[in-house]
């Protein structure tokens, strides 16, 4: 999930796996695979940055220094 700000100021968490594309019209519109469109305050570049950050977190090796919970005992 990534956090974004709906155009009305409300905070939303969106499933990043459902994002089909992000466009600037000139406002930023996120289109989901369900065809739902969400107008957000973040720029296209910021939404992309958050998706990349999410994917790095999800796909990082479990035994990396940052993710190794057992090593912190």
Phi and psi in degrees as GROMACS dihedral restraints (atoms count N, CA, C in turn):
[ dihedral_restraints ]
;  ai    aj    ak    al  type     phi  dphi    fc
    3     4     5     6     1  -121.3    20    10
    4     5     6     7     1   147.0    20    10
    6     7     8     9     1   -93.5    20    10
    7     8     9    10     1   135.0    20    10
    9    10    11    12     1  -138.9    20    10
   10    11    12    13     1   167.1    20    10
   12    13    14    15     1  -109.8    20    10
   13    14    15    16     1   116.7    20    10
   15    16    17    18     1   -59.9    20    10
   16    17    18    19     1   155.1    20    10
   18    19    20    21     1   -58.5    20    10
   19    20    21    22     1   -25.2    20    10
   21    22    23    24     1   -84.2    20    10
   22    23    24    25     1     2.7    20    10
   24    25    26    27     1    96.8    20    10
   25    26    27    28     1    -8.4    20    10
   27    28    29    30     1   -75.1    20    10
   28    29    30    31     1   137.1    20    10
   30    31    32    33     1   -79.8    20    10
   31    32    33    34     1   136.4    20    10
   33    34    35    36     1  -129.2    20    10
   34    35    36    37     1   150.6    20    10
   36    37    38    39     1  -114.8    20    10
   37    38    39    40     1   122.3    20    10
   39    40    41    42     1  -113.1    20    10
   40    41    42    43     1   138.6    20    10
   42    43    44    45     1   -69.3    20    10
   43    44    45    46     1   109.3    20    10
   45    46    47    48     1   -62.4    20    10
   46    47    48    49     1   -24.0    20    10
   48    49    50    51     1   -71.6    20    10
   49    50    51    52     1   -17.1    20    10
   51    52    53    54     1   -95.7    20    10
   52    53    54    55     1    -0.3    20    10
   54    55    56    57     1   -75.6    20    10
   55    56    57    58     1   121.3    20    10
   57    58    59    60     1   -88.4    20    10
   58    59    60    61     1   -47.8    20    10
   60    61    62    63     1  -160.8    20    10
   61    62    63    64     1   163.4    20    10
   63    64    65    66     1  -126.5    20    10
   64    65    66    67     1   133.1    20    10
   66    67    68    69     1  -137.2    20    10
   67    68    69    70     1   157.9    20    10
   69    70    71    72     1  -109.2    20    10
   70    71    72    73     1   121.7    20    10
   72    73    74    75     1  -127.2    20    10
   73    74    75    76     1    21.6    20    10
   75    76    77    78     1   -81.1    20    10
   76    77    78    79     1   -12.5    20    10
   78    79    80    81     1   -72.5    20    10
   79    80    81    82     1   156.8    20    10
   81    82    83    84     1   -82.6    20    10
   82    83    84    85     1   125.3    20    10
   84    85    86    87     1  -120.8    20    10
   85    86    87    88     1   125.2    20    10
   87    88    89    90     1  -100.0    20    10
   88    89    90    91     1   125.2    20    10
   90    91    92    93     1  -107.7    20    10
   91    92    93    94     1   126.6    20    10
   93    94    95    96     1   -91.2    20    10
   94    95    96    97     1   164.8    20    10
   96    97    98    99     1   -64.1    20    10
   97    98    99   100     1   -17.5    20    10
   99   100   101   102     1   -82.3    20    10
  100   101   102   103     1     0.3    20    10
  102   103   104   105     1    77.6    20    10
  103   104   105   106     1    -0.1    20    10
  105   106   107   108     1   -68.7    20    10
  106   107   108   109     1   138.8    20    10
  108   109   110   111     1  -112.7    20    10
  109   110   111   112     1   135.6    20    10
  111   112   113   114     1  -125.9    20    10
  112   113   114   115     1   122.8    20    10
  114   115   116   117     1   -89.3    20    10
  115   116   117   118     1   122.0    20    10
  117   118   119   120     1  -125.2    20    10
  118   119   120   121     1   161.2    20    10
  120   121   122   123     1   -81.8    20    10
  121   122   123   124     1   -25.7    20    10
  123   124   125   126     1   -67.5    20    10
  124   125   126   127     1   152.9    20    10
  126   127   128   129     1   -74.3    20    10
  127   128   129   130     1   164.6    20    10
  129   130   131   132     1   -57.2    20    10
  130   131   132   133     1   -45.7    20    10
  132   133   134   135     1   -60.7    20    10
  133   134   135   136     1   -38.2    20    10
  135   136   137   138     1   -68.9    20    10
  136   137   138   139     1   -40.2    20    10
  138   139   140   141     1   -62.6    20    10
  139   140   141   142     1   -44.3    20    10
  141   142   143   144     1   -60.9    20    10
  142   143   144   145     1   -43.7    20    10
  144   145   146   147     1   -59.6    20    10
  145   146   147   148     1   -41.7    20    10
  147   148   149   150     1   -68.1    20    10
  148   149   150   151     1   -37.4    20    10
  150   151   152   153     1   -65.7    20    10
  151   152   153   154     1   -43.5    20    10
  153   154   155   156     1   -61.7    20    10
  154   155   156   157     1   -44.1    20    10
  156   157   158   159     1   -60.8    20    10
  157   158   159   160     1   -43.7    20    10
  159   160   161   162     1   -59.9    20    10
  160   161   162   163     1   -47.1    20    10
  162   163   164   165     1   -67.4    20    10
  163   164   165   166     1   -36.7    20    10
  165   166   167   168     1   -61.4    20    10
  166   167   168   169     1   -41.5    20    10
  168   169   170   171     1   -65.7    20    10
  169   170   171   172     1   -46.0    20    10
  171   172   173   174     1   -67.3    20    10
  172   173   174   175     1   -40.8    20    10
  174   175   176   177     1   -97.0    20    10
  175   176   177   178     1     6.4    20    10
  177   178   179   180     1   -72.7    20    10
  178   179   180   181     1   147.3    20    10
  180   181   182   183     1   -60.1    20    10
  181   182   183   184     1   140.1    20    10
  183   184   185   186     1   -64.5    20    10
  184   185   186   187     1   -27.3    20    10
  186   187   188   189     1   -96.9    20    10
  187   188   189   190     1    14.6    20    10
  189   190   191   192     1   -69.9    20    10
  190   191   192   193     1   160.7    20    10
  192   193   194   195     1   -57.1    20    10
  193   194   195   196     1   -39.0    20    10
  195   196   197   198     1   -71.3    20    10
  196   197   198   199     1   -31.6    20    10
  198   199   200   201     1  -105.3    20    10
  199   200   201   202     1     2.5    20    10
  201   202   203   204     1   -83.5    20    10
  202   203   204   205     1    92.8    20    10
  204   205   206   207     1   -69.9    20    10
  205   206   207   208     1   -38.1    20    10
  207   208   209   210     1   -62.1    20    10
  208   209   210   211     1   -34.1    20    10
  210   211   212   213     1   -69.6    20    10
  211   212   213   214     1    -9.7    20    10
  213   214   215   216     1   -95.2    20    10
  214   215   216   217     1     4.7    20    10
